[in-house]
Amino acid sequence: MIIVKALRVLAAHDVPMTHTISAMQHHHAMVHLERLENMLSDLLRLISEQRGGERTRAEVAADSLPGPGDSHAQSMTQRDLDFCMGEREIARMQEIGAALKRLHQGSYGFCTECGMEILEARLDAMPETPHCLACQSQLEAHGAAA
């Protein structure tokens, strides 16, 4: 939550803009700021719930150790699933954090590949996206989607 509060403080101050934006674009940026902050907050709450609230990762991991009736395969499958969920959550947090950084640097809404403006409809659907549709399609075609 400290990060979110710090980002709000930055938003209240003049942040150097790398692109000139209109009042309407500024309004949309503030809407996306709120959405991104909410997404991050929701993700952190989900992680906390999945990890058992106040329990440590070690305590949660101990729960996934095989019980007397569990097979080794069941235990390994559950452990792998938990690990993949953790990786996905970390990647999602990084995507949201990068979008918040772009927003505060004034480059939010512009493709990180080609520099063209990302359509508002795309940002509405995926506020964390760093790429315009054309660049995202190219990245996916080449297997380097980020």
Backbone as CSV, one residue per row, in Angstrom:
resi,resn,N_x,N_y,N_z,CA_x,CA_y,CA_z,C_x,C_y,C_z
1,MET,0.807,-1.179,0.000,0.000,0.000,0.000,0.863,1.260,0.000
2,ILE,2.063,1.164,0.518,2.965,2.315,0.529,3.264,2.749,-0.897
3,ILE,3.448,1.776,-1.795,3.737,2.091,-3.193,2.573,2.862,-3.796
4,VAL,1.352,2.395,-3.552,0.172,3.053,-4.108,0.082,4.482,-3.589
5,LYS,0.314,4.686,-2.291,0.270,6.028,-1.715,1.343,6.905,-2.329
6,ALA,2.530,6.359,-2.520,3.624,7.120,-3.129,3.271,7.522,-4.554
7,LEU,2.632,6.627,-5.298,2.245,6.935,-6.668,1.172,8.013,-6.702
8,ARG,0.259,7.997,-5.735,-0.759,9.054,-5.652,-0.109,10.409,-5.405
9,VAL,0.918,10.442,-4.556,1.627,11.689,-4.285,2.282,12.195,-5.571
10,LEU,2.893,11.282,-6.317,3.511,11.669,-7.585,2.472,12.211,-8.551
11,ALA,1.301,11.603,-8.579,0.258,12.030,-9.500,-0.218,13.444,-9.185
12,ALA,-0.138,13.835,-7.919,-0.590,15.160,-7.514,0.406,16.252,-7.895
13,HIS,1.626,15.883,-8.213,2.664,16.846,-8.574,2.892,16.847,-10.070
14,ASP,3.529,17.878,-10.526,3.857,17.920,-11.944,4.945,16.904,-12.234
15,VAL,4.626,15.964,-13.094,5.583,14.944,-13.501,5.993,15.272,-14.929
16,PRO,7.288,15.290,-15.209,7.704,15.603,-16.579,7.051,14.650,-17.574
17,MET,6.469,15.205,-18.598,5.776,14.404,-19.605,6.676,14.229,-20.821
18,THR,6.724,13.010,-21.324,7.498,12.760,-22.526,6.633,12.989,-23.766
19,HIS,5.310,13.026,-23.578,4.368,13.282,-24.659,3.426,14.388,-24.200
20,THR,3.039,15.266,-25.097,2.067,16.296,-24.774,0.690,15.660,-24.811
21,ILE,-0.093,15.881,-23.732,-1.412,15.281,-23.694,-2.474,16.355,-23.494
22,SER,-3.664,16.077,-23.995,-4.787,16.998,-23.861,-5.442,16.798,-22.497
23,ALA,-6.357,17.699,-22.164,-7.098,17.585,-20.905,-7.890,16.279,-20.879
24,MET,-8.450,15.883,-22.018,-9.210,14.636,-22.085,-8.288,13.442,-21.860
25,GLN,-7.109,13.463,-22.466,-6.158,12.378,-22.259,-5.726,12.328,-20.796
26,HIS,-5.562,13.502,-20.175,-5.192,13.551,-18.760,-6.300,12.912,-17.919
27,HIS,-7.550,13.218,-18.250,-8.683,12.629,-17.535,-8.651,11.105,-17.681
28,HIS,-8.450,10.628,-18.909,-8.375,9.183,-19.130,-7.209,8.573,-18.357
29,ALA,-6.090,9.277,-18.310,-4.932,8.776,-17.566,-5.268,8.634,-16.088
30,MET,-5.985,9.592,-15.533,-6.361,9.513,-14.125,-7.343,8.372,-13.876
31,VAL,-8.241,8.123,-14.837,-9.153,6.992,-14.729,-8.353,5.690,-14.743
32,HIS,-7.367,5.613,-15.643,-6.539,4.406,-15.719,-5.659,4.264,-14.483
33,LEU,-5.197,5.369,-13.924,-4.419,5.316,-12.682,-5.239,4.647,-11.595
34,GLU,-6.472,5.074,-11.449,-7.337,4.489,-10.426,-7.590,3.007,-10.701
35,ARG,-7.843,2.676,-11.970,-8.077,1.257,-12.320,-6.844,0.409,-12.031
36,LEU,-5.674,0.904,-12.414,-4.440,0.150,-12.184,-4.172,-0.026,-10.689
37,GLU,-4.396,1.023,-9.916,-4.213,0.916,-8.467,-5.186,-0.097,-7.881
38,ASN,-6.433,-0.096,-8.358,-7.418,-1.065,-7.886,-7.032,-2.482,-8.290
39,MET,-6.525,-2.639,-9.517,-6.083,-3.957,-9.979,-4.960,-4.482,-9.091
40,LEU,-4.010,-3.602,-8.766,-2.888,-3.999,-7.916,-3.378,-4.359,-6.518
41,SER,-4.259,-3.562,-5.978,-4.819,-3.831,-4.655,-5.565,-5.159,-4.636
42,ASP,-6.388,-5.407,-5.666,-7.127,-6.669,-5.764,-6.180,-7.860,-5.872
43,LEU,-5.121,-7.704,-6.657,-4.149,-8.784,-6.822,-3.445,-9.083,-5.506
44,LEU,-3.047,-8.042,-4.792,-2.384,-8.241,-3.502,-3.316,-8.913,-2.497
45,ARG,-4.589,-8.540,-2.513,-5.567,-9.175,-1.624,-5.745,-10.649,-1.998
46,LEU,-5.817,-10.932,-3.302,-5.957,-12.312,-3.769,-4.753,-13.152,-3.336
47,ILE,-3.565,-12.607,-3.506,-2.353,-13.323,-3.094,-2.406,-13.621,-1.606
48,SER,-2.806,-12.626,-0.838,-2.896,-12.810,0.610,-3.893,-13.913,0.956
49,GLU,-5.046,-13.908,0.301,-6.052,-14.936,0.564,-5.551,-16.323,0.154
50,GLN,-4.887,-16.399,-0.991,-4.389,-17.685,-1.467,-3.273,-18.218,-0.584
51,ARG,-2.567,-17.320,0.028,-1.458,-17.721,0.889,-1.922,-17.942,2.333
52,GLY,-3.235,-17.837,2.546,-3.758,-18.100,3.882,-3.757,-16.883,4.782
53,GLY,-3.802,-15.693,4.198,-3.880,-14.477,5.007,-2.560,-14.115,5.650
54,GLU,-2.488,-14.256,6.951,-1.311,-13.821,7.705,-0.219,-14.889,7.780
55,ARG,-0.424,-16.009,7.150,0.552,-17.093,7.221,1.729,-16.807,6.308
56,THR,2.883,-17.312,6.670,4.081,-17.136,5.858,4.062,-18.129,4.705
57,ARG,4.931,-17.878,3.724,5.039,-18.808,2.593,5.494,-20.181,3.062
58,ALA,6.362,-20.223,4.084,6.840,-21.508,4.603,5.689,-22.305,5.207
59,GLU,4.793,-21.624,5.916,3.648,-22.307,6.510,2.713,-22.839,5.430
60,VAL,2.491,-22.047,4.413,1.637,-22.491,3.315,2.287,-23.655,2.586
61,ALA,3.596,-23.576,2.359,4.313,-24.666,1.683,4.234,-25.952,2.495
62,ALA,4.297,-25.838,3.814,4.222,-27.026,4.670,2.885,-27.732,4.499
63,ASP,1.834,-26.968,4.232,0.519,-27.565,4.006,0.483,-28.404,2.741
64,SER,1.371,-28.109,1.801,1.358,-28.856,0.544,2.245,-30.102,0.601
65,LEU,2.860,-30.334,1.748,3.641,-31.564,1.888,2.696,-32.754,1.880
66,PRO,3.165,-33.881,1.384,2.265,-35.031,1.275,1.770,-35.500,2.639
67,GLY,0.473,-35.791,2.666,-0.119,-36.373,3.866,-0.062,-37.875,3.768
68,PRO,-0.536,-38.553,4.808,-0.455,-40.021,4.812,-1.178,-40.679,3.637
69,GLY,-2.273,-40.060,3.145,-3.027,-40.680,2.051,-2.712,-40.108,0.683
70,ASP,-1.808,-39.147,0.616,-1.488,-38.506,-0.654,-0.398,-39.259,-1.401
71,SER,-0.551,-39.298,-2.712,0.502,-39.898,-3.521,1.566,-38.837,-3.799
72,HIS,2.722,-39.292,-4.156,3.817,-38.374,-4.508,3.420,-37.523,-5.713
73,ALA,2.745,-38.133,-6.680,2.323,-37.413,-7.882,1.343,-36.297,-7.537
74,GLN,0.400,-36.560,-6.622,-0.548,-35.532,-6.208,0.178,-34.356,-5.560
75,SER,1.112,-34.682,-4.699,1.860,-33.633,-3.993,2.669,-32.791,-4.965
76,MET,3.332,-33.443,-5.918,4.151,-32.723,-6.888,3.275,-31.855,-7.796
77,THR,2.133,-32.375,-8.189,1.220,-31.611,-9.040,0.731,-30.368,-8.320
78,GLN,0.342,-30.503,-7.059,-0.129,-29.363,-6.284,0.994,-28.340,-6.092
79,ARG,2.196,-28.803,-5.803,3.323,-27.897,-5.619,3.625,-27.133,-6.908
80,ASP,3.603,-27.840,-8.033,3.850,-27.187,-9.324,2.772,-26.161,-9.640
81,LEU,1.522,-26.504,-9.339,0.421,-25.578,-9.569,0.591,-24.323,-8.706
82,ASP,0.930,-24.496,-7.440,1.146,-23.354,-6.547,2.289,-22.479,-7.047
83,PHE,3.364,-23.116,-7.532,4.511,-22.375,-8.037,4.134,-21.560,-9.276
84,CYS,3.389,-22.172,-10.197,2.962,-21.474,-11.414,2.043,-20.307,-11.086
85,MET,1.152,-20.500,-10.124,0.265,-19.405,-9.716,1.088,-18.252,-9.168
86,GLY,2.113,-18.562,-8.395,2.974,-17.514,-7.850,3.706,-16.762,-8.946
87,GLU,4.206,-17.473,-9.928,4.902,-16.830,-11.045,3.965,-15.928,-11.834
88,ARG,2.741,-16.398,-12.058,1.758,-15.613,-12.805,1.406,-14.337,-12.043
89,GLU,1.241,-14.456,-10.738,0.916,-13.292,-9.913,2.046,-12.274,-9.926
90,ILE,3.272,-12.747,-9.846,4.430,-11.846,-9.874,4.498,-11.130,-11.226
91,ALA,4.304,-11.874,-12.306,4.329,-11.264,-13.640,3.225,-10.219,-13.773
92,ARG,2.064,-10.513,-13.252,0.938,-9.567,-13.315,1.260,-8.301,-12.516
93,MET,1.839,-8.464,-11.335,2.218,-7.298,-10.533,3.253,-6.449,-11.269
94,GLN,4.189,-7.106,-11.954,5.205,-6.370,-12.708,4.572,-5.598,-13.870
95,GLU,3.602,-6.211,-14.552,2.915,-5.528,-15.657,2.182,-4.293,-15.158
96,ILE,1.475,-4.442,-14.045,0.731,-3.314,-13.483,1.692,-2.239,-13.000
97,GLY,2.770,-2.655,-12.324,3.771,-1.694,-11.857,4.416,-0.930,-13.000
98,ALA,4.697,-1.624,-14.091,5.295,-0.961,-15.258,4.312,0.040,-15.868
99,ALA,3.034,-0.310,-15.905,2.017,0.612,-16.437,1.914,1.851,-15.546
100,LEU,1.943,1.657,-14.234,1.906,2.801,-13.307,3.132,3.691,-13.498
101,LYS,4.277,3.076,-13.716,5.503,3.853,-13.947,5.385,4.673,-15.233
102,ARG,4.889,4.030,-16.302,4.701,4.761,-17.562,3.720,5.914,-17.383
103,LEU,2.680,5.673,-16.604,1.686,6.708,-16.371,2.340,7.919,-15.693
104,HIS,3.158,7.678,-14.700,3.795,8.770,-13.974,4.941,9.414,-14.744
105,GLN,5.483,8.702,-15.716,6.528,9.285,-16.567,5.936,10.047,-17.741
106,GLY,4.638,9.906,-17.935,3.982,10.591,-19.037,4.003,9.824,-20.343
107,SER,4.420,8.577,-20.313,4.467,7.801,-21.551,3.354,6.762,-21.627
108,TYR,2.476,6.745,-20.624,1.358,5.798,-20.614,0.441,6.083,-21.801
109,GLY,-0.019,5.015,-22.427,-0.918,5.161,-23.566,-0.199,5.220,-24.896
110,PHE,1.130,5.163,-24.838,1.935,5.141,-26.056,2.691,3.820,-26.098
111,CYS,2.706,3.184,-27.248,3.334,1.884,-27.424,4.824,1.959,-27.101
112,THR,5.295,1.011,-26.310,6.714,0.986,-25.958,7.586,0.485,-27.096
113,GLU,6.969,-0.073,-28.129,7.727,-0.554,-29.286,7.860,0.522,-30.360
114,CYS,6.704,1.060,-30.797,6.716,1.986,-31.935,6.468,3.442,-31.549
115,GLY,5.993,3.678,-30.329,5.746,5.039,-29.866,4.408,5.617,-30.282
116,MET,3.627,4.860,-31.041,2.309,5.348,-31.465,1.334,5.250,-30.296
117,GLU,0.275,6.062,-30.369,-0.729,6.060,-29.319,-1.520,4.753,-29.345
118,ILE,-1.754,4.198,-28.165,-2.563,2.984,-28.027,-4.024,3.417,-27.978
119,LEU,-4.872,2.734,-28.734,-6.288,3.083,-28.772,-6.903,3.016,-27.373
120,GLU,-7.755,3.985,-27.082,-8.400,4.060,-25.764,-9.193,2.786,-25.458
121,ALA,-9.834,2.210,-26.460,-10.601,0.974,-26.248,-9.689,-0.154,-25.770
122,ARG,-8.477,-0.209,-26.309,-7.516,-1.234,-25.875,-7.095,-0.988,-24.433
123,LEU,-6.842,0.270,-24.096,-6.460,0.603,-22.719,-7.616,0.344,-21.757
124,ASP,-8.839,0.577,-22.213,-9.996,0.279,-21.366,-10.080,-1.214,-21.070
125,ALA,-9.781,-2.024,-22.075,-9.844,-3.472,-21.914,-8.659,-4.016,-21.132
126,MET,-7.482,-3.452,-21.371,-6.237,-3.921,-20.747,-5.396,-2.709,-20.358
127,PRO,-5.705,-2.080,-19.237,-5.000,-0.841,-18.891,-3.499,-1.012,-18.672
128,GLU,-3.052,-2.227,-18.472,-1.626,-2.461,-18.242,-0.838,-2.712,-19.529
129,THR,-1.506,-2.764,-20.664,-0.823,-3.115,-21.910,0.237,-2.080,-22.307
130,PRO,1.425,-2.545,-22.679,2.471,-1.613,-23.111,2.526,-1.434,-24.626
131,HIS,1.722,-2.216,-25.357,1.845,-2.237,-26.816,0.532,-1.912,-27.516
132,CYS,0.655,-1.272,-28.678,-0.504,-1.096,-29.555,-0.840,-2.474,-30.129
133,LEU,-1.998,-2.571,-30.726,-2.447,-3.858,-31.254,-1.519,-4.392,-32.340
134,ALA,-1.037,-3.512,-33.215,-0.157,-3.948,-34.306,1.144,-4.540,-33.762
135,CYS,1.756,-3.853,-32.806,3.020,-4.351,-32.245,2.798,-5.616,-31.429
136,GLN,1.689,-5.673,-30.673,1.392,-6.871,-29.896,1.219,-8.068,-30.825
137,SER,0.522,-7.859,-31.937,0.330,-8.940,-32.915,1.668,-9.416,-33.475
138,GLN,2.550,-8.465,-33.779,3.880,-8.827,-34.295,4.674,-9.597,-33.257
139,LEU,4.633,-9.143,-32.000,5.358,-9.826,-30.926,4.845,-11.245,-30.735
140,GLU,3.537,-11.407,-30.764,2.953,-12.734,-30.612,3.304,-13.635,-31.786
141,ALA,3.327,-13.077,-32.984,3.677,-13.858,-34.165,5.112,-14.353,-34.100
142,HIS,5.965,-13.577,-33.469,7.382,-13.956,-33.340,7.664,-14.659,-32.007
143,GLY,6.606,-14.914,-31.223,6.780,-15.651,-29.977,7.472,-14.893,-28.872
144,ALA,7.474,-13.559,-28.947,8.165,-12.759,-27.940,7.190,-11.848,-27.217
145,ALA,5.936,-12.275,-27.071,4.928,-11.423,-26.421,5.330,-11.130,-24.995
146,ALA,5.196,-9.866,-24.626,5.525,-9.476,-23.250,4.300,-8.947,-22.551
